Amino acid sequence: MIEIQGTVILAAFILDFILGDPKILPHPIVYMGNAIGFFEGWFRKHFKHLLISGVVFAGVLIFSTWLIAFITIKLSISIHPVFGTFVQVILLFFCFSSTSLEKAAMIVFSALEENDIKKAREKVSMIVGRQTETLDEKAITRASVETVAENFVDGFLSPLFFAMIGGVPLALAYKMVNTLDSMVGYKNNTYLLFGRASARIDDVANFIPARISVLIIALAAFFLSFKRGVLAIKMGFSQGSLHKSPNAGYPEAAFAGALKIRLGGPNVYHGTLVAKPYIGKEFKDPEKGKIRQACDLMIFSSFLATLISCFLLFVF
């Protein structure tokens, strides 16, 4: 195992905060997506039972990602320890996506500020899985806040968690897990069996980080307002399980409490109406300004998680 250093985590966070997702750099997640698309057909062809095919497919890609990252870092350390640290910083930086998510959500906010509903629908469709053609301003706002909350876990806390327990290679393996889920983890005719393993592995991987996220979000909300911090932790654990996803509801419920807004509710996914329960139903639907507040809460939560991680590494 390659142990992680606090300086690597802090430097990766700072890079993400400053650079976000620079388009000029080759991104490992793009290569992961390309690998998934390339090998899917091969595994479907050579394993006739789709469930078994999907299990082997996910296992091979996840392990291969870890192995490539492990070898890359080991080789870089053998060249020079400083170079090895630099490589780890860059690779972990690619695992974080807080700033790029903030930028994407704020583009939706700007479109709503301009009263351009068509543009807002188009931009929010790039960061959510639901159908957006008929969404009004409040539904667009709700979708934006929900994806900011959920992706605090997927895009920052989970890769940080796995970096803490298994180094940068495990963080990258997690990103492959998450990418597999986003590409093949659907409950439709094409992926119901083949993508089941990918979806379940993602559920297991995010189980602990999703629940830790409630504590981090509540702590961040505490600095904004004591009552908001209390509401975040109460709603996070009391209403987080209402979500159809075993994990997404926890950060969403914590955000709902921290921002005093209603999230969730029925939405159309891939042509099918999904009757999701409301979270924070005692509150009103969010106004568009809540997108900005949600982004601030997400970034501050990422910062606090980074500080806590560095502290724990220093102590232990």
DOMIZA-311061 format. One record per residue: x, y, z of N, C-alpha, C in turn; residue number from 0; residue in one letter. Coordinates in steps of 0.05 Angstrom, whole numbers. Atoms other than C-alpha are relative to their C-alpha. Last residue first. Layout:
<mikes>
{{X,Y,Z},{X,Y,Z},{X,Y,Z},NUM,'A'}
...
</mikes>
This chain:
<mikes>
{{-3,30,0},{-39,183,271},{22,-10,-18},315,'F'}
{{2,12,-27},{-39,257,292},{7,-30,-1},314,'V'}
{{-21,-11,-16},{-14,287,226},{1,-14,28},313,'F'}
{{-25,11,10},{-58,242,184},{24,9,17},312,'L'}
{{0,28,-8},{-119,260,227},{26,-14,-9},311,'L'}
{{-3,2,-29},{-104,334,221},{3,-29,8},310,'F'}
{{-28,-7,-5},{-95,329,145},{6,-2,30},309,'C'}
{{-17,22,10},{-161,293,139},{29,5,6},308,'S'}
{{3,23,-19},{-197,344,183},{18,-23,-8},307,'I'}
{{-14,-7,-25},{-169,402,142},{-1,-23,20},306,'L'}
{{-29,0,5},{-190,369,77},{16,6,25},305,'T'}
{{-7,28,2},{-260,354,103},{30,-3,-5},304,'A'}
{{-1,12,-27},{-266,426,125},{9,-29,0},303,'L'}
{{-23,-12,-15},{-247,452,56},{3,-12,28},302,'F'}
{{-24,13,11},{-295,404,22},{25,10,14},301,'S'}
{{0,27,-10},{-351,428,68},{25,-16,-10},300,'S'}
{{-9,-3,-28},{-334,500,51},{2,-28,13},299,'F'}
{{-28,-6,0},{-339,483,-23},{12,2,28},298,'I'}
{{-15,23,10},{-405,448,-14},{30,5,0},297,'M'}
{{0,21,-21},{-435,502,30},{16,-24,-9},296,'L'}
{{-17,-9,-22},{-415,556,-19},{3,-21,22},295,'D'}
{{-28,2,10},{-444,516,-77},{19,9,22},294,'C'}
{{-7,28,0},{-509,506,-38},{29,-4,-10},293,'A'}
{{-5,9,-28},{-513,580,-23},{9,-29,1},292,'Q'}
{{-25,-13,-9},{-504,598,-97},{7,-9,29},291,'R'}
{{-21,14,15},{-558,548,-117},{27,11,9},290,'I'}
{{-10,23,-16},{-602,574,-60},{21,-15,-15},289,'K'}
{{-24,-9,-16},{-607,641,-97},{11,-23,16},288,'G'}
{{-24,4,16},{-654,606,-147},{26,8,15},287,'K'}
{{-2,-21,20},{-709,599,-95},{27,-2,-13},286,'E'}
{{-22,-19,0},{-715,531,-62},{-3,22,-21},285,'P'}
{{-18,5,22},{-783,497,-53},{22,22,-1},284,'D'}
{{10,-7,26},{-812,511,16},{20,-9,-22},283,'K'}
{{-10,-25,11},{-796,476,81},{-12,5,-28},282,'F'}
{{10,-22,-16},{-834,423,121},{9,27,-10},281,'E'}
{{26,-9,10},{-822,375,64},{-13,22,17},280,'K'}
{{3,-27,-10},{-748,372,81},{-28,11,-8},279,'G'}
{{-18,-2,-23},{-738,312,36},{-2,29,9},278,'I'}
{{-12,-26,-5},{-796,297,-12},{18,-2,25},277,'Y'}
{{12,-15,-22},{-809,225,-32},{15,27,3},276,'P'}
{{-19,-4,-23},{-787,200,-101},{-14,16,22},275,'K'}
{{13,-13,-23},{-842,176,-148},{18,1,24},274,'A'}
{{-9,12,-25},{-801,161,-210},{-12,15,23},273,'V'}
{{4,-16,-24},{-836,178,-275},{7,-15,24},272,'L'}
{{16,12,-20},{-804,140,-333},{-3,18,25},271,'T'}
{{28,4,9},{-780,171,-398},{-18,-13,21},270,'G'}
{{0,18,24},{-706,163,-382},{-28,-7,-8},269,'H'}
{{-26,10,7},{-716,192,-312},{-3,-19,-24},268,'Y'}
{{0,18,23},{-777,236,-298},{29,-7,-7},267,'V'}
{{-15,-10,24},{-781,266,-229},{0,-21,-21},266,'N'}
{{1,15,25},{-825,260,-167},{16,13,-23},265,'P'}
{{25,-1,14},{-802,294,-103},{1,-15,-26},264,'G'}
{{12,26,7},{-733,309,-76},{-26,4,-15},263,'G'}
{{-12,14,23},{-715,374,-42},{-15,-26,-6},262,'L'}
{{12,27,7},{-750,423,4},{14,-10,-25},261,'R'}
{{14,3,25},{-708,480,33},{-11,-28,-4},260,'I'}
{{29,-3,-6},{-681,504,99},{-16,0,-25},259,'K'}
{{10,-22,16},{-609,513,73},{-30,6,4},258,'L'}
{{-19,-23,-2},{-574,471,126},{-11,25,-15},257,'A'}
{{1,-11,-27},{-633,424,133},{17,25,2},256,'G'}
{{27,-10,-3},{-641,412,58},{-3,13,28},255,'A'}
{{2,-26,14},{-565,406,52},{-28,12,4},254,'F'}
{{-16,-18,-15},{-565,351,105},{0,28,-12},253,'A'}
{{16,-7,-24},{-623,316,71},{16,20,17},252,'A'}
{{22,-17,9},{-585,318,4},{-17,9,24},251,'E'}
{{-9,-27,5},{-521,293,37},{-23,19,-9},250,'P'}
{{-13,-11,-24},{-559,234,67},{12,28,-5},249,'Y'}
{{18,-15,-18},{-607,220,10},{13,13,23},248,'G'}
{{3,-28,9},{-553,202,-40},{-18,16,18},247,'A'}
{{-20,-19,-9},{-532,139,-2},{-6,30,-6},246,'N'}
{{-9,5,-28},{-582,82,-5},{19,21,11},245,'P'}
{{-28,9,-1},{-615,113,-67},{8,-5,29},244,'S'}
{{-1,27,12},{-691,114,-64},{29,-11,-2},243,'K'}
{{-7,0,28},{-686,173,-15},{1,-29,-11},242,'H'}
{{24,-2,16},{-723,168,51},{6,-2,-30},241,'L'}
{{8,27,9},{-660,142,86},{-26,1,-17},240,'S'}
{{-18,10,21},{-631,212,91},{-8,-26,-11},239,'G'}
{{13,1,26},{-692,237,129},{17,-10,-23},238,'Q'}
{{28,7,-2},{-674,227,202},{-14,-4,-27},237,'S'}
{{3,27,-10},{-598,225,194},{-29,-9,3},236,'F'}
{{-17,18,15},{-589,285,149},{-4,-29,9},235,'G'}
{{13,9,25},{-649,320,178},{17,-20,-15},234,'M'}
{{25,13,-6},{-620,323,248},{-14,-11,-25},233,'K'}
{{-6,27,-11},{-549,337,225},{-25,-15,7},232,'I'}
{{-14,16,20},{-569,394,179},{5,-28,11},231,'A'}
{{20,9,20},{-620,423,227},{13,-19,-20},230,'L'}
{{18,19,-15},{-568,428,283},{-20,-12,-20},229,'V'}
{{-16,24,-5},{-518,461,236},{-16,-22,13},228,'G'}
{{-3,14,25},{-571,509,211},{16,-26,3},227,'R'}
{{25,14,5},{-589,528,282},{1,-16,-26},226,'K'}
{{2,23,-18},{-517,545,297},{-25,-17,-6},225,'F'}
{{20,-5,-20},{-511,589,235},{-3,-25,17},224,'S'}
{{18,-19,12},{-459,595,180},{-22,9,21},223,'L'}
{{-14,-25,2},{-403,563,219},{-17,21,-13},222,'F'}
{{-3,-11,-27},{-451,508,240},{14,27,-1},221,'F'}
{{24,-16,-5},{-469,496,167},{1,14,28},220,'A'}
{{-1,-24,17},{-398,473,155},{-23,19,4},219,'A'}
{{-21,-17,-11},{-402,427,215},{4,25,-16},218,'L'}
{{10,-13,-24},{-469,401,191},{21,18,13},217,'A'}
{{18,-21,9},{-440,388,122},{-12,15,24},216,'I'}
{{-16,-21,12},{-382,349,152},{-18,24,-8},215,'I'}
{{-15,-13,-22},{-427,308,199},{17,24,-11},214,'L'}
{{19,-14,-16},{-476,292,143},{14,16,22},213,'V'}
{{6,-26,12},{-419,274,97},{-19,17,16},212,'S'}
{{-19,-20,-11},{-397,219,144},{-6,28,-10},211,'I'}
{{9,-5,-27},{-461,183,125},{19,19,15},210,'R'}
{{26,-14,1},{-448,188,51},{-9,7,28},209,'A'}
{{-3,-28,6},{-374,170,61},{-26,16,0},208,'P'}
{{-11,-14,-23},{-394,104,96},{4,30,-6},207,'I'}
{{16,3,-24},{-441,78,43},{10,16,24},206,'F'}
{{8,-26,-11},{-406,107,-18},{-15,-2,26},205,'N'}
{{-23,-18,-3},{-365,45,-35},{-8,26,12},204,'A'}
{{-17,9,-22},{-423,-3,-21},{23,21,5},203,'V'}
{{16,-3,-25},{-471,34,-66},{17,-7,24},202,'D'}
{{1,-29,-5},{-418,40,-121},{-15,5,26},201,'D'}
{{-27,-8,-10},{-405,-35,-117},{1,29,7},200,'I'}
{{-2,9,-28},{-480,-47,-123},{27,7,12},199,'R'}
{{17,-16,-17},{-486,-4,-186},{3,-8,30},198,'A'}
{{-12,-27,-2},{-426,-36,-219},{-17,18,18},197,'S'}
{{-23,1,-17},{-452,-106,-202},{13,28,3},196,'A'}
{{8,3,-28},{-520,-91,-231},{23,1,19},195,'R'}
{{-9,-22,-16},{-494,-63,-297},{-6,-2,30},194,'G'}
{{-28,-5,4},{-498,-127,-337},{11,22,18},193,'F'}
{{-17,21,-10},{-564,-149,-307},{30,7,-2},192,'L'}
{{12,10,-25},{-608,-87,-313},{17,-22,12},191,'L'}
{{-19,2,-21},{-560,-55,-364},{-11,-12,26},190,'Y'}
{{-28,4,9},{-593,-59,-432},{18,-7,24},189,'T'}
{{-4,26,13},{-665,-71,-409},{29,-6,-8},188,'N'}
{{15,2,25},{-663,-13,-360},{6,-27,-13},187,'N'}
{{21,21,-2},{-643,-6,-287},{-17,0,-25},186,'K'}
{{28,-8,4},{-579,34,-300},{-19,-24,2},185,'Y'}
{{16,7,-24},{-509,24,-271},{-29,8,-2},184,'G'}
{{14,25,4},{-474,23,-338},{-18,-8,23},183,'V'}
{{2,8,28},{-445,93,-349},{-16,-26,-4},182,'M'}
{{13,-21,16},{-454,129,-282},{-4,-8,-29},181,'S'}
{{28,-3,-8},{-441,66,-242},{-14,20,-18},180,'D'}
{{15,24,8},{-378,50,-281},{-29,3,7},179,'L'}
{{4,-3,29},{-353,122,-271},{-16,-24,-11},178,'T'}
{{20,-21,4},{-364,116,-195},{-6,4,-30},177,'N'}
{{25,11,-10},{-326,50,-191},{-23,20,-6},176,'V'}
{{9,20,19},{-271,78,-235},{-27,-12,8},175,'M'}
{{10,-16,23},{-267,139,-189},{-9,-19,-23},174,'K'}
{{27,-10,-7},{-261,91,-130},{-12,15,-24},173,'Y'}
{{18,24,3},{-202,57,-163},{-29,7,6},172,'A'}
{{5,3,29},{-171,126,-170},{-17,-24,-5},171,'L'}
{{18,-23,8},{-179,138,-95},{-7,-2,-29},170,'A'}
{{27,8,-8},{-150,68,-82},{-20,22,-7},169,'L'}
{{10,21,18},{-88,85,-123},{-29,-8,7},168,'P'}
{{11,-10,25},{-82,152,-85},{-9,-22,-19},167,'V'}
{{-18,-15,17},{-72,120,-17},{-14,8,-26},166,'G'}
{{-16,17,18},{-111,64,15},{18,15,-19},165,'G'}
{{-3,28,-10},{-148,89,77},{17,-17,-19},164,'I'}
{{-8,2,-28},{-141,164,68},{6,-29,8},163,'M'}
{{-28,-8,0},{-144,162,-8},{11,-3,28},162,'A'}
{{-16,23,9},{-208,123,-1},{29,6,-2},161,'F'}
{{2,22,-19},{-240,177,42},{18,-24,-8},160,'F'}
{{-17,-8,-23},{-215,233,-3},{0,-23,20},159,'L'}
{{-29,4,8},{-244,197,-64},{19,8,22},158,'P'}
{{-7,28,4},{-310,191,-25},{29,-4,-10},157,'S'}
{{-4,13,-25},{-311,263,0},{7,-30,-3},156,'L'}
{{-22,-9,-18},{-298,298,-65},{4,-18,24},155,'F'}
{{-21,-15,12},{-338,284,-128},{22,9,18},154,'G'}
{{-12,14,23},{-383,227,-105},{25,15,-10},153,'D'}
{{-9,27,-7},{-397,256,-36},{15,-13,-23},152,'V'}
{{-20,-5,-21},{-402,330,-53},{12,-26,9},151,'F'}
{{-27,2,11},{-435,303,-115},{22,10,19},150,'N'}
{{-8,28,5},{-499,288,-78},{29,-2,-9},149,'E'}
{{-1,15,-25},{-505,358,-50},{10,-28,-4},148,'A'}
{{-22,-11,-16},{-488,395,-114},{4,-16,26},147,'V'}
{{-24,11,11},{-534,348,-152},{25,11,13},146,'T'}
{{-3,29,-6},{-591,362,-105},{26,-11,-11},145,'E'}
{{-8,3,-28},{-580,438,-107},{4,-30,6},144,'V'}
{{-28,-10,-3},{-582,438,-183},{10,-4,28},143,'S'}
{{-18,19,13},{-645,394,-187},{29,8,4},142,'A'}
{{-1,24,-17},{-681,438,-137},{19,-21,-11},141,'R'}
{{-15,-7,-24},{-663,501,-176},{3,-25,18},140,'T'}
{{-28,-2,9},{-687,470,-241},{18,6,24},139,'I'}
{{-9,27,5},{-751,449,-207},{29,-1,-9},138,'A'}
{{-4,13,-26},{-761,519,-179},{10,-29,-3},137,'K'}
{{-22,-11,-15},{-749,552,-246},{6,-15,26},136,'E'}
{{3,-28,-4},{-795,505,-286},{24,10,18},135,'D'}
{{-4,-10,-27},{-775,437,-313},{-4,30,1},134,'L'}
{{23,-13,-10},{-807,414,-378},{3,13,28},133,'T'}
{{14,-16,20},{-747,394,-419},{-23,17,10},132,'E'}
{{2,-28,-8},{-705,372,-359},{-17,18,-19},131,'T'}
{{8,-16,23},{-707,297,-359},{-6,28,8},130,'Q'}
{{29,-1,6},{-670,269,-299},{-5,15,-26},129,'R'}
{{8,22,16},{-596,250,-297},{-29,0,-9},128,'G'}
{{20,18,-13},{-568,315,-273},{-8,-22,-19},127,'V'}
{{-9,8,-26},{-505,356,-290},{-20,-18,15},126,'I'}
{{-28,9,2},{-510,369,-365},{10,-11,27},125,'M'}
{{0,28,11},{-586,373,-363},{28,-12,-1},124,'S'}
{{4,18,-22},{-577,434,-317},{-1,-29,-9},123,'V'}
{{-24,2,-16},{-545,472,-374},{-4,-19,23},122,'K'}
{{-22,12,15},{-600,459,-424},{24,-5,17},121,'E'}
{{7,28,4},{-656,473,-375},{23,-15,-14},120,'R'}
{{-3,12,-27},{-622,538,-354},{-6,-30,-2},119,'A'}
{{-29,4,-4},{-614,557,-428},{5,-14,27},118,'K'}
{{-10,19,20},{-688,547,-441},{29,-7,5},117,'K'}
{{7,27,-9},{-707,582,-376},{10,-21,-19},116,'I'}
{{-2,16,24},{-669,646,-394},{-5,-30,7},115,'D'}
{{27,9,7},{-693,692,-339},{0,-16,-26},114,'N'}
{{7,-13,26},{-623,723,-339},{-28,-6,-9},113,'E'}
{{-1,-28,-6},{-616,704,-265},{-7,17,-25},112,'E'}
{{25,-6,-14},{-639,634,-284},{-1,30,6},111,'L'}
{{21,1,20},{-583,630,-335},{-27,7,12},110,'A'}
{{-2,-24,17},{-533,654,-283},{-22,0,-21},109,'S'}
{{9,-24,-15},{-557,601,-234},{0,25,-17},108,'F'}
{{29,3,-2},{-548,546,-286},{-12,24,14},107,'V'}
{{9,-6,27},{-477,571,-299},{-31,-2,-2},106,'I'}
{{3,-29,2},{-468,571,-224},{-7,9,-28},105,'M'}
{{25,-9,-13},{-483,497,-222},{-4,30,-2},104,'A'}
{{23,10,16},{-430,481,-274},{-26,9,12},103,'A'}
{{2,-16,25},{-378,525,-240},{-24,-8,-16},102,'K'}
{{10,-27,-7},{-392,493,-172},{-3,17,-25},101,'E'}
{{29,2,-6},{-386,424,-202},{-11,27,7},100,'L'}
{{14,3,26},{-319,442,-234},{-30,-2,4},99,'S'}
{{1,-26,14},{-296,469,-166},{-14,-2,-27},98,'T'}
{{17,-20,-13},{-315,407,-127},{-3,26,-16},97,'S'}
{{15,-15,20},{-287,356,-176},{-18,21,12},96,'S'}
{{18,-20,-13},{-233,318,-139},{-14,16,-22},95,'F'}
{{22,14,-13},{-203,254,-168},{-20,19,12},94,'C'}
{{19,9,20},{-160,293,-218},{-24,-15,12},93,'F'}
{{14,-24,10},{-127,329,-160},{-21,-8,-21},92,'F'}
{{22,-5,-19},{-111,260,-131},{-16,25,-8},91,'L'}
{{20,21,3},{-71,243,-194},{-24,4,19},90,'L'}
{{14,-3,25},{-35,309,-195},{-22,-20,-3},89,'I'}
{{17,-24,-2},{-17,306,-121},{-16,4,-25},88,'V'}
{{23,6,-18},{7,234,-127},{-19,24,2},87,'Q'}
{{18,17,15},{51,252,-186},{-25,-6,16},86,'V'}
{{12,-17,21},{83,310,-148},{-21,-16,-15},85,'F'}
{{20,-16,-14},{96,265,-87},{-15,17,-21},84,'T'}
{{22,18,-8},{131,215,-132},{-22,15,14},83,'G'}
{{16,5,24},{172,270,-163},{-23,-18,6},82,'F'}
{{14,-25,5},{194,291,-93},{-18,-3,-25},81,'V'}
{{23,-4,-18},{211,220,-76},{-16,25,-5},80,'P'}
{{-7,-19,-22},{255,213,-138},{-24,3,17},79,'H'}
{{-16,-20,14},{258,163,-196},{9,21,20},78,'I'}
{{-27,12,4},{236,106,-150},{18,20,-16},77,'S'}
{{-15,-2,-26},{178,149,-126},{28,-10,-4},76,'I'}
{{-6,-28,-3},{154,158,-199},{16,4,26},75,'S'}
{{-21,-7,18},{158,83,-210},{9,29,3},74,'L'}
{{-24,13,-9},{118,68,-148},{24,7,-18},73,'K'}
{{-10,-14,-24},{66,120,-167},{26,-12,10},72,'I'}
{{-9,-27,8},{57,92,-237},{12,15,23},71,'T'}
{{-25,3,14},{55,20,-212},{11,28,-8},70,'I'}
{{-20,9,-19},{1,36,-161},{28,-1,-13},69,'F'}
{{-7,-23,-17},{-40,77,-210},{22,-8,19},68,'A'}
{{-14,-19,17},{-38,21,-262},{9,24,17},67,'I'}
{{-27,11,7},{-56,-31,-209},{16,20,-16},66,'L'}
{{-17,-1,-24},{-114,9,-180},{28,-8,-7},65,'W'}
{{-4,-28,-7},{-144,21,-249},{19,3,24},64,'T'}
{{-20,-10,19},{-134,-52,-268},{7,30,5},63,'S'}
{{-26,9,-8},{-170,-73,-204},{22,11,-19},62,'F'}
{{-7,-13,-26},{-230,-30,-220},{28,-8,9},61,'I'}
{{-5,-28,4},{-232,-51,-293},{8,15,25},60,'L'}
{{-25,-3,16},{-225,-125,-279},{7,29,-3},59,'V'}
{{-23,7,-16},{-277,-125,-224},{26,4,-14},58,'G'}
{{-5,-20,-20},{-329,-86,-264},{26,-6,16},57,'A'}
{{-5,-26,13},{-324,-131,-325},{7,21,20},56,'F'}
{{-28,2,8},{-321,-195,-282},{9,26,-13},55,'V'}
{{-17,2,-24},{-386,-175,-247},{30,-1,-7},54,'V'}
{{-1,-26,-13},{-420,-151,-310},{18,0,24},53,'G'}
{{-16,-18,17},{-404,-215,-348},{4,27,13},52,'S'}
{{-28,8,-4},{-431,-256,-290},{19,18,-16},51,'I'}
{{-6,-7,-28},{-497,-218,-292},{29,-6,6},50,'L'}
{{-5,-29,-3},{-499,-219,-368},{7,7,28},49,'L'}
{{18,-8,-21},{-491,-295,-374},{6,29,7},48,'H'}
{{27,1,10},{-457,-306,-441},{-21,10,21},47,'K'}
{{14,11,-23},{-388,-284,-418},{-30,2,-7},46,'F'}
{{-15,24,-10},{-342,-275,-479},{-13,-12,26},45,'H'}
{{-4,21,20},{-387,-228,-519},{11,-26,12},44,'K'}
{{26,10,7},{-412,-184,-463},{2,-24,-19},43,'R'}
{{9,16,-22},{-341,-178,-438},{-28,-11,-5},42,'F'}
{{-17,24,-2},{-315,-155,-506},{-10,-18,23},41,'W'}
{{7,19,20},{-373,-107,-517},{15,-26,2},40,'G'}
{{27,11,-6},{-362,-72,-451},{-8,-21,-20},39,'E'}
{{0,27,-9},{-287,-66,-463},{-28,-12,6},38,'F'}
{{-15,18,18},{-285,-4,-507},{-3,-29,9},37,'F'}
{{13,2,26},{-340,36,-472},{13,-21,-18},36,'G'}
{{26,12,-5},{-312,23,-403},{-14,-5,-26},35,'I'}
{{-6,29,-5},{-241,38,-427},{-26,-15,5},34,'A'}
{{-7,13,26},{-264,104,-458},{5,-30,4},33,'N'}
{{24,2,16},{-299,124,-393},{5,-14,-27},32,'G'}
{{16,20,-13},{-236,109,-354},{-26,-5,-16},31,'M'}
{{-12,26,8},{-195,148,-404},{-16,-23,13},30,'Y'}
{{7,4,28},{-242,208,-394},{11,-27,-10},29,'V'}
{{28,9,0},{-236,199,-318},{-9,-4,-29},28,'I'}
{{3,29,-3},{-160,202,-325},{-28,-10,-2},27,'P'}
{{13,7,-25},{-164,273,-353},{-3,-30,3},26,'H'}
{{13,26,3},{-115,297,-406},{-11,-9,27},25,'P'}
{{-14,23,-11},{-101,371,-391},{-15,-26,-6},24,'L'}
{{-24,4,16},{-124,429,-436},{16,-25,10},23,'I'}
{{5,16,24},{-195,425,-410},{25,-7,-16},22,'K'}
{{-12,-13,24},{-175,448,-340},{-3,-18,-25},21,'P'}
{{-4,21,19},{-225,419,-289},{12,11,-26},20,'D'}
{{25,14,7},{-223,464,-228},{7,-23,-19},19,'G'}
{{2,7,29},{-158,503,-232},{-27,-12,-8},18,'L'}
{{-11,-20,18},{-154,542,-166},{-7,-6,-30},17,'I'}
{{13,-26,-6},{-198,501,-120},{8,21,-20},16,'F'}
{{27,1,9},{-176,436,-152},{-15,26,4},15,'D'}
{{0,0,30},{-103,455,-145},{-29,-1,-11},14,'L'}
{{-6,-28,9},{-115,475,-72},{0,1,-30},13,'I'}
{{23,-17,-5},{-149,408,-57},{4,29,-11},12,'F'}
{{20,8,20},{-93,369,-90},{-25,17,3},11,'A'}
{{-8,-10,26},{-41,408,-49},{-20,-7,-22},10,'A'}
{{3,-29,-1},{-78,395,16},{7,12,-28},9,'L'}
{{29,-6,-1},{-86,320,1},{-4,30,-2},8,'I'}
{{11,8,26},{-13,312,-20},{-29,7,-1},7,'V'}
{{-8,-21,20},{12,353,40},{-11,-7,-28},6,'T'}
{{18,-23,-2},{-28,308,87},{6,21,-21},5,'G'}
{{-10,-21,-17},{11,248,62},{-20,23,0},4,'Q'}
{{5,-28,9},{-20,184,34},{12,20,20},3,'I'}
{{12,-17,-20},{10,115,46},{-3,29,-11},2,'E'}
{{-15,-25,1},{23,71,-15},{-14,19,19},1,'I'}
{{17,-24,0},{0,0,0},{17,25,0},0,'M'}
</mikes>
